[in-house]
């Protein structure tokens, strides 16, 4: 099948290109680590990790440029980022049938745009300064904790029948917890005449709380619509007083457990049976609330975190519903 013919004559409906003089982005990385062993095997490590990104890509979209070019999406190198973190890790290697690995991160990531994507359009720098968008990165999670452990259950008994039925078991566990991700509230309008509605942020109404406790809302909390003035038109070239990614959604936590048993069939062949339980306590974790002020669901979460992340099945993502699976594995 032949591809459709390409029209090389104006007018052009859309052109995607890198701007003249575009320079490759670069990142400066720096870190410092202290590690201390204690006991016979355990290790504790603490690190400072930092990075600064410069000349990062930022897609500016220009609509109705002239009669020949109706739309130009140009990648410019005028974005920047900064990351700083304290990372702590505890390691207990396998000893007496137990092994543990736990880590905690306290971090802060700032930037003027969080992704260079053909769907993440920004206003031209000549219209709105990129520095006005400097704020928490879309992926900025201030606190993150992960721990994983494994314990082999050994039955020390002289009873042959008891050893046959009750030995060979092991338990694996993983716990994950993270603080809330940023939410960029926008009006859903186009006061700048850009041709898209993902840029204009509202003004903040003085004296109004940004959040409201609401037992009927998912997660028990929602944004306060009265705190944002999205009805008053913004003056030409002025962004709303609400900063980018100022608000936060919901944190998430989850415990996964597995029970497994090894059956030795021969010297080189064994059969492993296991039961995996994801989010065993069925703890609900919600995706970020709707961030468009003119939307009827503004300020409320309308889906779980696992569904909002996309990619894998929601059953196996962080923040999915409780799910169980059983498996048999032949090891040789």
C-alpha positions in Angstrom: 0.0 0.0 0.0 1.4 3.4 -1.1 1.6 6.2 1.5 -0.6 9.2 0.8 1.1 11.9 -1.3 2.8 14.7 0.5 1.8 18.2 -0.5 4.9 20.4 -0.8 3.0 23.5 -1.6 1.7 26.1 0.9 -0.3 26.5 2.9 1.1 24.1 5.4 -1.2 22.9 8.2 1.6 22.1 10.7 5.4 22.2 10.8 7.4 20.7 13.7 11.0 21.8 13.8 13.9 22.9 16.0 14.5 26.6 16.1 17.5 28.3 14.4 20.6 28.1 16.6 19.3 25.3 18.8 22.0 24.0 21.1 22.1 20.6 22.7 21.0 20.5 26.3 23.4 19.6 29.1 23.3 18.6 32.7 25.7 19.2 35.6 25.6 16.4 38.2 27.2 16.3 41.6 26.9 14.0 44.6 28.5 13.2 47.9 28.1 9.9 49.8 28.9 8.6 53.3 28.6 4.9 54.0 29.0 3.2 57.4 28.9 -0.5 58.2 27.7 -1.7 61.6 27.1 -5.0 63.2 28.5 -7.9 61.2 26.8 -7.2 57.9 24.5 -4.2 57.9 25.3 -1.0 56.0 23.8 2.5 56.2 24.5 5.0 53.4 23.6 8.7 53.2 24.1 10.7 50.0 23.5 14.2 48.7 22.6 14.2 45.0 22.2 17.3 42.8 21.7 18.1 39.1 21.3 21.3 37.1 19.9 21.1 33.6 20.5 23.9 31.0 19.4 24.6 27.5 16.5 22.1 27.9 14.0 21.7 25.2 10.7 23.6 25.3 8.1 23.4 22.6 6.6 26.8 21.6 3.5 26.6 19.5 2.7 29.5 17.1 -0.7 29.5 15.3 -1.7 31.3 12.1 1.8 32.7 11.6 1.0 33.8 8.1 -0.9 32.6 5.0 1.6 29.9 4.3 2.2 28.5 7.8 -0.9 27.9 9.8 1.0 26.3 12.7 4.6 26.0 13.7 5.7 23.9 16.8 9.2 25.0 17.4 11.6 23.4 20.0 13.7 26.0 21.7 16.5 25.5 24.2 15.3 28.1 26.8 14.2 25.7 29.6 16.2 24.9 32.8 15.9 22.6 35.8 17.4 22.0 39.2 17.3 18.9 41.5 18.5 18.4 45.0 18.0 15.3 47.2 19.1 13.5 50.4 19.1 9.8 49.9 19.3 7.3 52.7 19.7 3.5 52.2 19.8 0.6 54.7 21.1 -2.8 53.5 20.9 -6.1 55.4 22.3 -8.8 53.1 21.0 -12.4 53.4 21.8 -13.6 56.9 19.9 -16.1 59.1 17.3 -16.4 56.3 16.5 -12.7 56.3 17.5 -9.9 53.9 16.2 -6.3 53.8 16.8 -3.3 51.6 15.2 0.1 52.5 15.6 3.6 51.1 14.2 7.0 51.8 14.5 10.1 49.5 13.8 13.7 50.5 14.1 15.7 47.3 13.1 18.9 45.5 12.9 19.3 41.7 12.3 22.7 40.0 12.0 23.5 36.4 10.4 25.8 33.8 8.9 22.9 31.8 9.0 19.2 32.7 8.9 17.6 29.3 9.9 18.2 25.7 6.9 16.8 23.9 5.0 17.6 20.8 1.8 17.6 22.9 3.1 19.8 25.7 2.8 23.2 24.1 4.1 26.4 25.7 3.5 30.0 24.9 6.2 31.8 22.8 8.9 33.3 25.0 8.2 36.7 23.4 4.6 36.6 24.8 5.2 35.0 28.2 8.6 34.6 29.9 9.5 31.0 30.6 10.8 32.0 34.0 7.2 32.8 35.0 6.6 29.0 34.8 9.4 28.1 37.2 8.1 25.9 39.9 8.0 22.3 41.1 8.5 19.7 38.3 5.5 17.7 37.3 7.3 14.6 38.7 8.4 16.3 41.9 7.8 14.0 44.9 9.3 15.4 48.0 9.2 12.2 50.1 9.6 8.7 48.9 10.1 5.5 50.9 10.6 1.9 49.7 11.4 -1.2 51.6 11.7 -4.8 50.5 12.4 -7.8 52.6 12.5 -11.6 52.3 12.4 -14.2 55.1 12.8 -18.0 54.7 10.8 -20.0 57.2 12.8 -22.9 58.5 11.1 -25.6 60.6 13.5 -27.0 63.0 11.7 -30.2 64.0 12.7 -33.9 64.2 9.2 -34.9 62.9 9.7 -36.0 59.3 6.1 -35.5 58.4 6.0 -31.9 59.8 9.2 -31.0 57.9 7.7 -32.4 54.7 4.6 -30.2 54.9 5.7 -27.1 56.8 9.3 -26.4 55.6 10.5 -24.7 52.5 8.3 -21.6 52.8 9.4 -18.0 52.4 7.7 -14.6 52.7 8.6 -11.6 50.5 7.2 -8.1 51.2 7.4 -4.7 49.6 6.1 -1.5 51.0 6.0 1.8 49.1 5.0 5.3 50.2 5.3 8.7 48.5 4.0 12.2 49.1 1.7 14.0 46.7 2.6 15.1 43.2 2.1 18.7 41.9 -1.0 19.8 40.1 -0.9 22.7 37.6 -4.3 24.5 37.7 -5.3 26.2 34.5 -8.5 28.0 33.4 -9.2 26.0 30.3 -9.5 29.3 28.4 -7.2 31.0 25.8 -7.0 34.7 26.8 -3.7 35.1 25.0 -5.0 33.9 21.6 -2.4 31.1 21.5 -4.8 28.5 19.9 -4.6 26.1 22.9 -6.0 26.3 26.5 -3.2 24.7 28.7 -1.3 27.9 29.6 -3.4 30.4 31.3 -3.6 30.1 35.1 -6.2 31.8 37.3 -5.7 34.6 39.8 -5.7 33.5 43.5 -8.6 34.9 45.6 -7.3 36.4 48.8 -8.7 35.0 52.1 -9.9 31.7 50.5 -8.3 28.3 51.5 -6.8 26.4 48.5 -8.1 23.1 49.9 -11.3 21.9 51.5 -11.9 18.8 53.6 -14.8 16.9 52.1 -15.8 13.5 53.3 -17.8 12.9 50.1 -14.8 13.6 47.8 -12.3 10.8 46.9 -9.4 11.0 49.3 -11.4 13.2 51.7 -10.1 16.5 50.2 -10.6 18.7 47.1 -9.6 22.0 45.8 -11.7 25.0 46.7 -13.2 26.5 43.5 -13.8 29.8 45.3 -10.0 30.2 45.7 -9.5 30.8 42.0 -10.7 33.6 39.9 -10.9 32.2 36.4 -13.8 34.4 35.2 -12.1 37.8 35.2 -10.2 38.2 31.8 -6.4 38.5 32.2 -4.8 41.6 30.8 -2.8 41.2 27.6 0.5 39.5 28.4 -0.3 38.9 32.1 -0.3 35.4 33.6 -2.5 34.6 36.6 -1.1 35.0 40.1 -1.3 31.3 40.8 2.1 29.7 40.2 2.8 26.7 38.1 2.4 23.3 39.9 1.7 25.1 43.2 -1.0 22.7 44.4 -0.6 19.0 45.4 -2.8 16.0 44.9 -2.7 12.9 47.0 0.1 10.7 48.5 0.1 7.0 48.0 1.1 3.9 50.0 0.9 0.2 49.3 2.0 -3.1 50.8 2.6 -6.2 48.6 3.2 -9.6 50.0 4.2 -13.0 48.5 4.2 -16.4 50.0 6.3 -19.1 48.2 7.4 -22.6 48.6 10.1 -24.6 47.0 9.6 -28.4 46.2 12.7 -30.2 45.3 12.0 -32.8 42.6 15.6 -33.9 42.0 19.2 -32.7 42.6 18.8 -30.1 39.7 15.1 -29.7 39.4 12.6 -28.0 41.7 9.1 -26.6 41.5 8.2 -23.3 43.1 4.6 -22.4 43.9 3.7 -18.8 45.0 0.8 -16.6 45.8 1.3 -12.8 45.3 -1.0 -10.2 46.9 -0.8 -6.7 45.6 -2.1 -3.9 47.8 -3.1 -6.5 50.3 -4.9 -4.0 52.6 -6.8 -2.6 49.5 -5.7 0.9 50.5 -7.1 3.5 48.0 -4.7 5.8 46.3 -6.1 8.5 44.0 -4.8 10.3 40.9 -4.4 14.0 40.8 -7.6 16.1 40.9 -9.0 17.6 37.8 -7.0 20.8 37.2 -9.2 22.8 34.8 -11.3 25.4 36.7 -14.1 25.4 34.2 -14.5 21.6 34.3 -17.5 20.4 36.3 -15.3 18.0 38.3 -12.6 20.7 39.0 -10.7 19.9 42.2 -11.9 16.3 42.6 -10.1 13.1 41.8 -12.1 11.0 39.3 -9.8 7.9 39.0 -7.4 5.9 41.0 -3.6 6.5 40.8 -3.0 3.3 39.0 -5.4 4.2 36.2 -4.0 7.7 35.9 -0.4 6.5 35.6 -1.3 4.4 32.5 1.0 1.8 31.0 0.7 -1.4 32.9 -2.6 -2.9 34.0 -4.1 -1.0 36.8 -4.0 -4.2 38.9 -0.2 -4.2 39.0 0.5 -0.5 39.2 1.1 1.4 42.5 -2.3 2.5 43.7 -4.3 -0.2 42.1 -7.0 -2.3 43.8 -6.1 -5.4 45.8 -5.4 -8.3 43.5 -4.1 -11.9 43.9 -2.2 -14.2 41.6 -0.9 -17.7 41.9 1.9 -19.2 39.9 4.0 -22.3 39.4 7.6 -22.1 38.2 9.9 -24.9 37.2 13.5 -24.2 38.3 16.3 -26.2 36.7 
